[in-house]
Amino acid sequence: LTLAWDKGCRLLALESDSVVAVTLISNGCPDAHPCAAIVKLINRLMMRDWQ
């Protein structure tokens, strides 16, 4: 997402084969979760003004 944003690409289609990843990104996770930092980063990136 960072690379796409930096290159000016604003229209993306994202896919995942991980239900766990999608659930964490969609619902968030506790700060103590090992993936909390990356999940928060992804959520901040997804909140940008994408098309």
Secondary structure, DSSP 8 states (H G I E B T S, - for coil): -HHHHHTT--------S-HHHHHHHHH---TTSTTHHHHHHHHHHHTS---
